[in-house]
Amino acid sequence: MEAAVAYDNSYDRSQPVTDQVLAQLFTEARTRNAWSDRPVSEDIIRQLYELTKFGPTQANTTPARFVFVTSDAGKERLIPLMAEGNQAKTRQAPVAVIVAYDVNFHDTMHKLFPHAPGAKDWFPEREGRREAALKNSSLQAGYLISAARALGLDVGPMTGIDFAGLKQEFFPEGDVEVNMVINLGYGTDENLFGRSPRLSFEEAARIV
Amino acid sequence: MEAAVAYDNSYDRSQPVTDQVLAQLFTEARTRNAWSDRPVSEDIIRQLYELTKFGPTQANTTPARFVFVTSDAGKERLIPLMAEGNQAKTRQAPVAVIVAYDVNFHDTMHKLFPHAPGAKDWFPEREGRREAALKNSSLQAGYLISAARALGLDVGPMTGIDFAGLKQEFFPEGDVEVNMVINLGYGTDENLFGRSPRLSFEEAARIV
């Protein structure tokens, strides 16, 4: 990925991107429930990770772990562990990524936060680590969804899944919990829901 | 915001954005610890919310609540409730947004998920709601950070804060918990840390 970014230092990053990019990332992006047969290459999957990994997390813990399910064999392990309403669309999607979180992320702190040698000890108890990993892996899921759209992909995030079953099937070792599954590909308008309402600025925010 | 987006339906959103945009959003974006005196207008704050709100959440719950602290009076309420290492930079930042989550988000489901009249009952217990709200508001924080960068802003997210104190000060009513505080503005290179390492694709991900 690094090699692909011909970065121009004279570019002013303190200006908004174009309206077309805002539309692609936010205002016109939609959760998709049906997928074209256009494939998603391994190169795109790796680019997606290389963008997602840079998003900021608490003390650079980056606890998210990802399983990109692309093969028929992988789908046959995944799909029975999803709610019935999520099965057909996941079978159709070229990629379904299981977003999980490593509760023992503190074991990687010597590598991820090397300037603070005691960082591992900031997370002594499992429940505190689990909650930090849930929170920060969700933040990373937000980066992954934004990055996928930046790469031209559509997304379909789902939490109608058998969390315990997916943990056992895909993360039988260690202490890794499942957060969500996100379908990735190039969406079609089939089964596209009307956009649900959002809270107004005044309902969800204030300026003080 | 809608009016500002002169959306061109002929634009192909299934292609990657430019490398310059990927740099602005991901590869060259950095957590900032010092801020120029360039202000952030209320218009930008509102645009930021109008982009963030569209990010997908579980059953469109969108539980995040935001307090954009911009005034000296607001800063004087916020800053004593932050870790000492976060105080000076938060005083300097033009905006510090408190990202919180409404544990009683289910009371808005009739508005947010109108096609499923029973949706409120999917979240009967407080602890289940709290965890769903933590998870989905973190996802929304990921969208907010991506949207801020898309608008040309820099971010500085922080969890070194007095969560209970901030709840009491800024959300004394209802059942709203604090997730993080994010400084927003136009960063300088002062006190910029060297970029910490990230896990390789093979360490954090696999393709099956």
Interface residues (C-beta under 8 A of the other chain):
Chain A: M1 E2 A4 V5 A6 Y7 D8 Y11 R13 S14 Q15 P16 V17 D19 Q20 V21 L22 A23 Q24 L25 F26 T27 E28 A29 T31 R38 E42 I45 R46 Y49 E50 L51 T52 K53 F54 G55 P56 Q58 N60 T62 A64 R65 F66 V67 F68 V69 T70 S71 A73 G74 R77 T108 K111 L112 F113 P114 H115 E131 L134 K135 N136 S138 L139 Q140 A141 G142 Y143 I145 S146 A147 A150 L151 G152 L153 D154 V155 P157 T159 F170 N179 Y186 F193 S196 P197 R198 L199 F201 E203 A204 A205 R206 I207 V208
Chain B: M1 E2 A4 V5 A6 Y7 D8 Y11 R13 S14 Q15 P16 V17 D19 Q20 V21 L22 A23 Q24 L25 F26 T27 E28 A29 T31 R38 E42 I45 R46 Y49 E50 L51 T52 K53 F54 G55 P56 Q58 N60 T62 A64 R65 F66 V67 F68 V69 T70 S71 A73 G74 R77 T108 K111 L112 F113 P114 H115 E131 L134 K135 N136 S138 L139 Q140 A141 G142 Y143 I145 S146 A147 A150 L151 G152 L153 D154 V155 P157 T159 F170 N179 Y186 F193 S196 P197 R198 L199 F201 E203 A204 A205 R206 I207 V208
